Amino acid sequence: MKRLLHWAKVACFITPLWVSFIASATSAEQPAKLEVYNELKSWLVEQHVIDSVSVVPPYLNNLIYANSPYLISHALQPIDWQEWRPAFETGSNDSKLLFVSIGYSTCHWCHVMAQESFRSIEVAAVLNESYVSVKVDREQWPLVDTRFKSALEAMKGEAGWPINAILTPNGKLIWIDSYLDKQSFTKVLIGLAKRWQTKPSAVQGLAKRVEQKLLLDKPPVSSSKSVQLSSSQWREVLPSIHSDIASGLAKDQQAGGPRFFRAYWLLGLLEQYLRQRDLAILHQVQNHVDAVIVSPTYDAIEGGFHRYAVDGDWQVPHFEKMLYTQANMLRVLAKLYAITKQARYKIAILQTVEWTERWLNQQAGMGSAVSALSEGLEGKYYQLAATERSRINYSADWPQSVTVKALRQARAQRVKPAVDEKVILSWNSAYVVALLEAYQATQLQSLLDKAFVVSDKLWRHFVDEDQIYRSSFAGRAAIKAEAEDLAWFAQSQLMLSFYSPFMIEEQDTSSAKTKKDSPYYRGQFLLDRLVASIETPAELDRVINLNRDGEIPSARSVAFSALTLGYNLSQQRQYKQYAKAVSALSLNWQRQLVNEYAFVVQQANVFDAVRIGQASFARGNGRVIASEKSNSVELNFEMAAGWHINAHQIDNRRLIATEVSIESADEILTYPNSIEKKLGFDNQVLQLYEGNFTIVAMIPEGQNFTGEVNLTLQACSDKLCLLPENIKIYL
């Protein structure tokens, strides 16, 4: 009886809305929308939004113009959706309440709510009459998503998508929740709409109470009222944070689901292992990754990692595959392979890269994700009997085995899940970084080549003179790049510069086009844009407060990493200045740092950098690649024109000679012959190495090599000598 009375009240409320809604729906179609719809019909069929190209949609809203597959999939709904724009930060410029719904293309419950509620004419009638309705692709607007996700966590204790929020016309939050069934959702919409119409002051009072709760939950960090830790404070606190993360990973391994990969925990712990050589740390990370590789959460048939597992033992995946998940785990696999040289990690690297290139390759870069759904069911495409999986021999090159090839052929007959073809700049740049780290570990040229290909695509499609974009779909770039986009993109370019000709000096007569094609130039260009984006206190504070890691590292940690790398390569003081500025911590920083371990890891590298296989020096004018051979280690150096390092034996006692040592090995070192010349700052003849040269350390048979190479060197140009550098490289 109560339910009948409830729906009677609902019917009374929506009946007048229904009439106006039907009248609106049957009005003349907008030619511009129909024109765009007709251009997209074939794609909409491929994405299973419509059944055939002959479909004439009864409803067509403004999302048909969107630059996101997720948003376009909502374009045929009866709701008058608007696409998010920055103006909505402060409200809607309308007397109606603002309804904001955030989701993404591979979100299961987003699709469920779309089917149950957003396609409902009854729900649309309420929203169109009493609300300004805004749809957000969280992958396009990470700051918007972060804001509402934090609010949902504060109000409900946890967060998940879709995120649905109702705000006052001036942008103040009054209600927020995740998935709701149609009945519950309609009840909320009607109740708040009636209250706004009859008692707006009460709703404004509710908004003030919600705002106070949000401020209490997570007070914002202000650069004007913050803490900067000294070097000694960082050195003191780092061991305890690493220990806390190791304990957290151990607890995670004992807990139930859902279970995520914790890639940035794994990366930081592996770097700490290299510093300490604590085998317990290495074994903990290996156990975590090995359990994933032999589980259904890793796709051993085609490659690639599913986003997470529903259970605690990795046996029940949530089957969506995200680009950033592949980038994260490629970096973990690369470090594990560099440390252990165990074949399974290299095989998983190559298989995952192959899957990414085959499934996600787009005109502007790599697409965002692959849906979990196939033929309307989660995971149907990936279904594999336990007996079939048990036949895979992970100790061999399993992708080439008869079993896996047969399973791959069987899967090819199934309906593939949909791909979100939207290209995100930051995710793609992170993928380039992952390819480069995989190349460093394996020395496979194909990985380096792929990194350059993706990088060039991004530069062509996302950089338009001085404007840099975040998202691209169907050849159209849109949305101004955020700090994390600029930081990731800059970092990827500066890392690529290691494998390019040395930077072009100002006096060089080479064409402007050649200089602009240089990854080093591109990296500095992007860092300058990053600095410009955080010049004001408000902009700086916004990045400082993007300080919690999720499935990807905090924007603050990536900005700090890129700026620090830029300073190390160029010595431009503004990069160091802004790296310090984004390091501001809240007054209760002890509690904060565990939640942004990616930033902690970057700080640890300031004091004891982990370089695997290679290093830059001399402000980027020198580089060295180390490789382990049979009973020897080779160090291949390359110096930019006009730059040198002092030889192993020198006459000038004011300068520092080059020295190589290999920890725990009684090595025999062979240095190249030096050249003798005078430089502009000294009339004395100096002994130097320049250009390309090699230093070889022979390891006597039976001696132990720990994999750690230490260099001491001093670089000079014709005008000056730099301070000596101590470099540690891990093999």
URWO-V145812 format. One record per residue. RES is the residue in three letters. SS is DSSP state (~ for helix, > for strand, _ for the rest). OMEGA is omega in whole degrees, -180 to 180 (NA if undefined). D_FIRST is the distance of its C-alpha to the first C-alpha in Angstrom with 1 decimal. Layout:
res: [RES	RES]
ss: [SS	SS]
omega: [OMEGA	OMEGA]
d_first: [D_FIRST	D_FIRST]
//
This chain:
res: [MET	LYS	ARG	LEU	LEU	HIS	TRP	ALA	LYS	VAL	ALA	CYS	PHE	ILE	THR	PRO	LEU	TRP	VAL	SER	PHE	ILE	ALA	SER	ALA	THR	SER	ALA	GLU	GLN	PRO	ALA	LYS	LEU	GLU	VAL	TYR	ASN	GLU	LEU	LYS	SER	TRP	LEU	VAL	GLU	GLN	HIS	VAL	ILE	ASP	SER	VAL	SER	VAL	VAL	PRO	PRO	TYR	LEU	ASN	ASN	LEU	ILE	TYR	ALA	ASN	SER	PRO	TYR	LEU	ILE	SER	HIS	ALA	LEU	GLN	PRO	ILE	ASP	TRP	GLN	GLU	TRP	ARG	PRO	ALA	PHE	GLU	THR	GLY	SER	ASN	ASP	SER	LYS	LEU	LEU	PHE	VAL	SER	ILE	GLY	TYR	SER	THR	CYS	HIS	TRP	CYS	HIS	VAL	MET	ALA	GLN	GLU	SER	PHE	ARG	SER	ILE	GLU	VAL	ALA	ALA	VAL	LEU	ASN	GLU	SER	TYR	VAL	SER	VAL	LYS	VAL	ASP	ARG	GLU	GLN	TRP	PRO	LEU	VAL	ASP	THR	ARG	PHE	LYS	SER	ALA	LEU	GLU	ALA	MET	LYS	GLY	GLU	ALA	GLY	TRP	PRO	ILE	ASN	ALA	ILE	LEU	THR	PRO	ASN	GLY	LYS	LEU	ILE	TRP	ILE	ASP	SER	TYR	LEU	ASP	LYS	GLN	SER	PHE	THR	LYS	VAL	LEU	ILE	GLY	LEU	ALA	LYS	ARG	TRP	GLN	THR	LYS	PRO	SER	ALA	VAL	GLN	GLY	LEU	ALA	LYS	ARG	VAL	GLU	GLN	LYS	LEU	LEU	LEU	ASP	LYS	PRO	PRO	VAL	SER	SER	SER	LYS	SER	VAL	GLN	LEU	SER	SER	SER	GLN	TRP	ARG	GLU	VAL	LEU	PRO	SER	ILE	HIS	SER	ASP	ILE	ALA	SER	GLY	LEU	ALA	LYS	ASP	GLN	GLN	ALA	GLY	GLY	PRO	ARG	PHE	PHE	ARG	ALA	TYR	TRP	LEU	LEU	GLY	LEU	LEU	GLU	GLN	TYR	LEU	ARG	GLN	ARG	ASP	LEU	ALA	ILE	LEU	HIS	GLN	VAL	GLN	ASN	HIS	VAL	ASP	ALA	VAL	ILE	VAL	SER	PRO	THR	TYR	ASP	ALA	ILE	GLU	GLY	GLY	PHE	HIS	ARG	TYR	ALA	VAL	ASP	GLY	ASP	TRP	GLN	VAL	PRO	HIS	PHE	GLU	LYS	MET	LEU	TYR	THR	GLN	ALA	ASN	MET	LEU	ARG	VAL	LEU	ALA	LYS	LEU	TYR	ALA	ILE	THR	LYS	GLN	ALA	ARG	TYR	LYS	ILE	ALA	ILE	LEU	GLN	THR	VAL	GLU	TRP	THR	GLU	ARG	TRP	LEU	ASN	GLN	GLN	ALA	GLY	MET	GLY	SER	ALA	VAL	SER	ALA	LEU	SER	GLU	GLY	LEU	GLU	GLY	LYS	TYR	TYR	GLN	LEU	ALA	ALA	THR	GLU	ARG	SER	ARG	ILE	ASN	TYR	SER	ALA	ASP	TRP	PRO	GLN	SER	VAL	THR	VAL	LYS	ALA	LEU	ARG	GLN	ALA	ARG	ALA	GLN	ARG	VAL	LYS	PRO	ALA	VAL	ASP	GLU	LYS	VAL	ILE	LEU	SER	TRP	ASN	SER	ALA	TYR	VAL	VAL	ALA	LEU	LEU	GLU	ALA	TYR	GLN	ALA	THR	GLN	LEU	GLN	SER	LEU	LEU	ASP	LYS	ALA	PHE	VAL	VAL	SER	ASP	LYS	LEU	TRP	ARG	HIS	PHE	VAL	ASP	GLU	ASP	GLN	ILE	TYR	ARG	SER	SER	PHE	ALA	GLY	ARG	ALA	ALA	ILE	LYS	ALA	GLU	ALA	GLU	ASP	LEU	ALA	TRP	PHE	ALA	GLN	SER	GLN	LEU	MET	LEU	SER	PHE	TYR	SER	PRO	PHE	MET	ILE	GLU	GLU	GLN	ASP	THR	SER	SER	ALA	LYS	THR	LYS	LYS	ASP	SER	PRO	TYR	TYR	ARG	GLY	GLN	PHE	LEU	LEU	ASP	ARG	LEU	VAL	ALA	SER	ILE	GLU	THR	PRO	ALA	GLU	LEU	ASP	ARG	VAL	ILE	ASN	LEU	ASN	ARG	ASP	GLY	GLU	ILE	PRO	SER	ALA	ARG	SER	VAL	ALA	PHE	SER	ALA	LEU	THR	LEU	GLY	TYR	ASN	LEU	SER	GLN	GLN	ARG	GLN	TYR	LYS	GLN	TYR	ALA	LYS	ALA	VAL	SER	ALA	LEU	SER	LEU	ASN	TRP	GLN	ARG	GLN	LEU	VAL	ASN	GLU	TYR	ALA	PHE	VAL	VAL	GLN	GLN	ALA	ASN	VAL	PHE	ASP	ALA	VAL	ARG	ILE	GLY	GLN	ALA	SER	PHE	ALA	ARG	GLY	ASN	GLY	ARG	VAL	ILE	ALA	SER	GLU	LYS	SER	ASN	SER	VAL	GLU	LEU	ASN	PHE	GLU	MET	ALA	ALA	GLY	TRP	HIS	ILE	ASN	ALA	HIS	GLN	ILE	ASP	ASN	ARG	ARG	LEU	ILE	ALA	THR	GLU	VAL	SER	ILE	GLU	SER	ALA	ASP	GLU	ILE	LEU	THR	TYR	PRO	ASN	SER	ILE	GLU	LYS	LYS	LEU	GLY	PHE	ASP	ASN	GLN	VAL	LEU	GLN	LEU	TYR	GLU	GLY	ASN	PHE	THR	ILE	VAL	ALA	MET	ILE	PRO	GLU	GLY	GLN	ASN	PHE	THR	GLY	GLU	VAL	ASN	LEU	THR	LEU	GLN	ALA	CYS	SER	ASP	LYS	LEU	CYS	LEU	LEU	PRO	GLU	ASN	ILE	LYS	ILE	TYR	LEU]
ss: [_	~	~	~	~	~	~	~	~	~	~	~	~	~	~	~	~	~	~	~	~	~	~	~	~	_	_	_	_	_	~	~	~	~	~	~	~	~	~	~	~	~	~	~	~	~	_	_	_	_	_	_	_	_	_	_	_	_	_	_	_	~	~	~	~	_	_	_	~	~	~	~	_	_	_	_	_	_	_	_	_	>	>	_	_	~	~	~	~	~	_	_	_	_	_	_	>	>	>	>	>	>	>	_	_	_	_	~	~	~	~	~	~	~	~	~	~	~	_	_	~	~	~	~	~	~	~	~	~	~	>	>	>	>	>	>	>	_	_	_	_	~	~	~	~	~	~	~	~	~	~	~	~	~	~	~	_	_	_	_	_	_	>	>	>	>	>	_	_	_	_	_	>	>	>	>	>	_	_	_	_	~	~	~	~	~	~	~	~	~	~	~	~	~	~	~	~	~	_	~	~	~	~	~	~	~	~	~	~	~	~	~	~	~	~	~	~	_	_	_	_	>	_	_	>	_	>	_	_	_	~	~	~	~	~	~	~	~	~	~	~	~	~	~	~	~	~	~	~	~	~	~	~	~	_	_	_	_	>	_	_	_	~	~	~	~	~	~	~	~	~	~	~	~	~	~	_	_	~	~	~	~	~	~	~	~	~	~	~	~	~	~	~	_	_	_	_	>	_	_	_	_	_	_	>	_	_	>	>	_	_	_	_	_	_	_	>	>	_	_	>	>	~	~	~	~	~	~	~	~	~	~	~	~	~	~	~	~	~	~	_	_	~	~	~	~	~	~	~	~	~	~	~	~	~	~	~	~	~	~	>	>	_	_	>	>	>	>	>	>	_	_	>	>	_	_	>	>	_	~	~	~	_	_	_	~	~	~	~	~	_	_	_	_	_	_	_	~	~	~	_	~	~	~	~	~	~	~	~	~	~	_	_	_	_	_	_	_	>	>	>	>	>	>	~	~	~	~	~	~	~	~	~	~	~	~	~	~	~	~	~	~	_	_	~	~	~	~	~	~	~	~	~	~	~	~	~	~	~	~	~	~	>	>	_	_	>	>	>	>	>	>	>	_	_	>	>	>	>	>	_	_	~	~	~	~	~	~	~	~	~	~	~	~	~	~	~	~	~	_	_	_	_	_	_	_	_	_	_	_	_	~	~	~	~	~	_	_	~	~	~	~	~	~	~	~	~	~	~	~	~	~	~	_	_	_	~	~	~	~	~	~	~	~	_	_	_	_	_	_	_	_	_	_	~	~	~	~	~	~	~	~	~	~	~	~	~	~	~	~	_	_	~	~	~	~	~	~	~	~	~	_	_	_	>	_	_	_	~	~	~	~	~	~	~	~	~	~	~	~	~	~	~	~	~	~	~	_	_	_	>	>	_	>	>	>	>	_	_	_	_	>	>	>	>	>	>	>	>	_	_	>	>	>	>	>	>	>	>	_	_	_	>	>	>	>	_	_	_	_	_	_	_	_	_	_	_	_	>	>	>	>	_	_	_	_	>	>	>	>	_	_	_	_	>	>	>	>	>	_	_	>	>	>	>	>	>	>	>	>	_	>	>	>	>	>	>	>	>	_	_	_	_	_	_	_	_	>	>	>	>	>	>	_	>	>	>	_	_	_	>	_	_	_	>	>	>	>	>	>	_]
omega: [-180	-180	177	179	179	-177	173	178	178	-179	179	-177	-171	-177	178	178	-178	-179	-179	-179	179	180	179	-176	-176	178	-177	179	177	-175	-178	179	180	179	178	179	-179	178	-175	-171	-178	179	179	176	179	-178	177	175	173	-175	-179	-178	180	-178	172	-173	176	180	179	-178	-173	179	176	180	-170	-179	-176	176	180	-180	-179	179	177	-174	-178	178	-176	179	178	-177	168	175	180	171	-174	-180	-180	177	-177	177	-171	-174	-178	180	-178	170	-180	176	-179	179	-175	177	178	-165	-176	-179	-176	-175	172	180	179	-179	176	-179	-175	-169	-172	173	-176	178	180	179	-180	180	179	-178	-176	-179	-167	-175	162	-171	-175	178	-177	167	-174	-178	176	-174	-176	180	177	179	-180	180	-176	176	178	179	180	178	-180	-175	-173	-179	178	-178	175	-177	5	171	180	-176	174	-177	172	179	178	169	180	-176	175	-179	177	179	177	-178	170	174	-173	-177	-179	-179	180	180	179	-178	-178	-178	-179	177	179	-179	178	180	-174	-177	-178	-180	178	179	177	176	177	180	179	179	178	-180	179	179	-179	179	178	-178	-177	178	-178	175	178	180	179	178	-174	-179	170	-180	176	178	-179	177	178	-180	-179	-172	-174	-178	-178	179	176	180	178	179	177	178	178	178	178	177	180	-179	180	-174	175	-177	-5	-175	-179	-172	-178	-174	-176	167	-177	-180	-180	180	177	177	177	175	-179	179	-172	-174	177	-175	179	178	-180	-178	179	179	179	180	180	-176	-180	178	179	-174	-178	-178	176	-180	168	-178	-177	-178	-179	-177	177	-178	169	-168	179	177	179	-178	-179	-176	177	-175	-178	-177	158	-155	177	177	-178	177	-177	176	179	179	-180	-174	173	179	178	180	-179	180	178	180	179	-177	-170	-175	179	-167	-174	180	177	178	-180	175	-175	-179	-180	177	179	179	-179	-179	-177	-173	-168	-174	179	-179	-175	-177	179	178	-170	-168	171	-176	173	-172	171	-176	176	-178	179	174	-176	-179	-172	-175	-176	180	-180	-180	178	180	-178	-179	-180	-179	-175	178	179	177	-168	179	-179	-178	179	-179	-176	178	179	179	179	178	178	-180	-178	179	-177	177	-177	172	-177	178	170	-172	179	-179	-180	-174	-176	-179	179	178	176	177	176	177	180	178	-180	179	176	176	179	-177	-172	-175	176	-174	-178	180	177	178	179	179	179	-180	-180	180	180	176	-178	-179	-178	-171	-174	-179	180	-172	-178	-179	178	-174	-179	-168	177	176	178	177	-178	175	-178	175	-180	-179	176	-179	-178	176	-179	-177	179	-178	179	-179	-180	-180	179	176	178	-177	177	-175	-179	173	-178	-175	-178	180	-177	-177	-179	-178	180	-177	178	-179	180	179	-179	178	-179	177	179	178	-179	179	178	177	-178	176	177	177	177	178	-180	-178	-179	-177	-178	178	-179	-180	178	-180	-180	179	179	-178	171	-163	177	176	170	173	171	-175	180	178	179	-178	-179	178	179	-179	-178	-179	179	177	179	179	-179	-178	-173	-175	175	-171	-179	178	177	180	-178	173	177	-178	-179	179	-178	-179	177	-178	176	-173	-180	179	-172	-167	179	-179	176	-177	179	177	178	-180	178	178	178	179	176	-175	-179	-173	175	178	-178	172	-174	178	170	175	179	179	179	-179	175	177	-179	175	-180	178	-180	177	176	179	178	172	179	176	-179	-177	172	-180	175	179	179	-180	-176	162	178	-179	180	177	-176	180	-175	-176	178	-179	-177	179	177	179	176	173	179	-173	175	177	178	-170	173	-172	175	179	179	174	-180	171	180	179	174	176	-173	-175	-174	179	-178	175	-177	176	-169	164	178	-179	178	179	-175	170	-176	174	178	-179	-179	-179	-180	179	-179	175	-176	-179	-178	-180	180	180	166	-178	176	-178	179	166	179	-174	-175	171	177	175	177	179	172	-173	177	179	179	177	NA]
d_first: [0.0	3.8	5.4	5.1	6.2	8.6	10.0	10.5	12.5	14.3	15.2	16.7	18.7	20.1	20.9	24.3	25.0	24.4	27.1	29.6	29.0	29.7	32.7	34.0	33.4	35.5	38.3	41.7	41.9	43.9	47.2	47.8	44.5	45.1	48.6	47.5	44.8	47.5	49.7	46.9	45.7	47.7	46.6	42.9	43.3	45.1	42.3	39.7	38.0	38.7	39.8	43.0	45.2	44.4	40.9	40.4	37.7	35.2	34.8	37.6	37.5	40.2	39.9	42.0	44.9	44.1	46.6	44.1	42.8	39.5	39.1	40.3	37.7	35.1	37.2	35.5	32.0	30.5	30.6	33.6	34.8	37.9	40.2	40.8	44.0	45.7	44.9	41.2	42.4	42.5	39.6	38.9	41.0	38.0	35.7	32.7	31.3	32.8	30.7	32.9	32.2	34.9	35.5	38.3	39.1	38.9	35.7	33.3	30.1	31.3	31.4	27.9	26.5	28.7	27.3	23.6	23.6	27.0	27.4	24.0	24.6	21.3	22.5	26.0	25.0	23.7	26.7	29.3	28.3	27.9	29.9	33.2	32.5	35.2	35.6	38.1	40.0	40.5	43.8	45.2	44.3	44.7	45.0	41.7	40.1	41.8	40.6	36.9	37.2	38.8	36.1	33.3	35.3	35.7	32.1	30.5	33.5	33.9	34.0	33.3	33.0	31.5	31.7	29.5	30.3	29.6	32.6	33.7	36.0	39.0	37.9	36.5	33.8	30.4	28.2	29.0	27.5	28.1	26.0	22.3	19.9	19.0	15.5	16.9	20.0	18.5	16.6	20.0	21.9	19.9	19.8	23.5	24.5	23.0	24.6	27.9	27.8	27.2	28.8	31.2	33.2	30.4	30.0	33.8	33.7	31.3	33.7	36.6	34.9	34.1	37.7	39.1	37.2	38.6	42.1	41.9	40.8	43.7	46.4	48.3	51.9	54.4	57.9	59.2	57.7	58.1	60.2	62.7	63.7	67.4	68.8	69.4	65.9	64.6	67.0	65.9	62.1	62.1	62.7	59.8	57.4	58.6	58.2	54.6	53.8	55.4	53.4	50.2	51.0	51.7	48.3	46.7	48.4	46.9	43.3	40.5	39.1	38.7	42.5	44.6	48.3	49.4	52.3	53.6	53.7	55.7	58.1	58.8	59.4	61.7	63.7	63.9	65.2	67.9	69.0	68.9	69.4	66.9	66.1	63.0	61.4	62.5	61.3	57.9	57.4	58.9	56.5	53.5	54.8	56.1	52.8	51.2	53.9	53.6	49.7	47.4	46.7	50.1	50.6	53.8	53.9	54.1	54.2	52.0	49.4	45.7	44.0	42.9	41.7	38.2	39.8	42.7	45.3	45.3	44.2	40.9	41.7	39.5	41.5	42.0	45.6	46.5	50.0	50.1	49.4	52.4	54.5	53.6	54.2	57.4	58.8	58.0	59.6	62.6	63.3	62.8	65.2	67.7	67.7	67.7	68.9	66.6	66.2	62.4	61.7	63.9	62.4	58.9	60.2	61.7	58.8	56.3	58.5	58.9	55.2	54.7	57.5	56.3	52.6	52.4	55.7	55.3	57.7	57.2	56.7	54.2	50.6	47.8	45.9	44.9	41.2	39.8	38.1	40.0	38.5	35.1	35.5	36.7	40.2	40.8	44.1	45.3	44.3	47.2	47.6	48.7	51.8	52.8	52.5	54.6	57.5	57.8	60.9	60.3	63.8	65.2	64.7	61.4	60.6	63.8	63.2	62.8	59.4	57.9	59.5	58.0	54.5	55.0	56.0	53.0	50.6	52.3	50.8	47.3	45.3	46.0	43.3	43.5	45.8	45.1	48.4	48.2	51.3	50.9	54.2	53.7	52.4	55.3	57.8	56.5	57.0	60.6	61.1	59.8	62.2	65.1	64.4	64.2	67.5	69.0	68.1	69.1	71.7	70.3	71.4	68.5	66.0	68.1	68.5	64.7	64.3	66.7	65.0	61.6	63.2	65.0	61.9	60.1	63.0	63.3	59.7	58.4	61.5	62.4	65.4	64.0	60.3	58.6	55.1	52.4	50.7	51.9	50.4	52.0	55.2	53.8	53.9	51.5	50.4	53.1	53.9	52.7	54.8	53.8	54.8	58.2	58.8	58.0	60.0	62.9	63.0	63.0	65.9	67.9	67.5	68.6	71.7	73.1	73.6	75.0	78.5	79.0	77.9	80.1	82.2	82.3	85.8	85.0	85.8	83.0	80.8	77.7	75.7	77.0	76.2	72.6	72.1	72.9	70.0	71.6	71.7	68.1	67.0	68.8	67.4	63.9	64.6	66.0	62.7	60.8	63.0	62.5	58.7	58.8	61.7	59.7	58.2	54.6	55.0	56.7	53.9	51.3	53.1	53.7	50.0	49.2	50.3	47.8	48.3	45.6	46.2	49.1	51.3	50.8	52.3	54.5	56.1	56.9	58.4	60.5	61.7	62.7	64.5	66.4	67.5	68.6	70.7	72.2	73.4	74.5	75.1	73.5	72.8	69.7	67.9	68.7	67.8	64.3	63.8	64.4	62.1	59.1	59.7	58.6	56.4	54.1	55.3	53.3	54.7	54.9	51.1	51.0	53.6	51.8	49.1	51.6	54.0	55.1	56.7	58.3	59.8	61.4	62.8	64.3	66.0	67.7	69.6	70.0	69.3	68.3	70.2	70.0	73.0	74.0	74.4	75.5	78.0	80.4	77.6	76.6	80.2	80.6	78.5	79.0	77.4	78.0	77.9	78.8	81.4	83.2	84.8	84.5	82.3	83.1	82.3	82.7	83.1	83.0	84.1	83.8	87.1	88.9	87.2	88.7	88.2	91.1	92.7	92.7	96.3	97.2	100.1	98.3	97.2	95.0	92.7	90.4	91.1	88.5	87.6	85.4	84.3	82.1	80.6	81.7	84.1	87.9	87.9	91.0	90.4	92.0	92.0	93.2	96.4	96.1	97.5	99.6	99.3	99.4	96.3	96.3	95.7	98.4	102.0	102.0	101.6	98.2	97.0	93.7	91.2	89.8	88.1	86.9	88.1	87.1	87.4	87.3	86.7	88.1	86.5	88.9	87.8	86.0	85.0	81.4	79.6	76.5	75.4	76.1	78.7	80.0	81.8	83.8	85.1	86.1	85.8	88.2	88.6	92.0	91.1	89.4	88.3	84.8	84.0	84.1	80.9	79.7	77.5	75.7	74.6	72.7	73.3]
//
